[in-house]
Amino acid sequence: MLSLIMSLALSATSPEPATATPAPAPQVKPKKPKKICRANGATGTRMKSSTCKTQEEWDAEASVGPNGETGEKTVRN
């Protein structure tokens, strides 16, 4: 008798059919720029050190002179 009641109760609560929801599209992450590391030649120390920057950062640093000049000539009157 108990098994009859339990089977009726379980059959009455049948699961609803699952609705098909589209899966979200995977987000594409932008690629990180490649870092270029260069050794620093510090005199008087055994500790090695290096500086890592992107190619754009190395190019920007190379275009700036030792006094902060950018290579553009300024005409003064």
Secondary structure, 3 states (H helix, E strand, C coil): CHHHHHHHHHHHCCCCCCCCCCCCCCCCCCCCCCEEEEEECCCCCCCCEEEEEEHHHHHHHHHCCCCCCCCCCCCCC
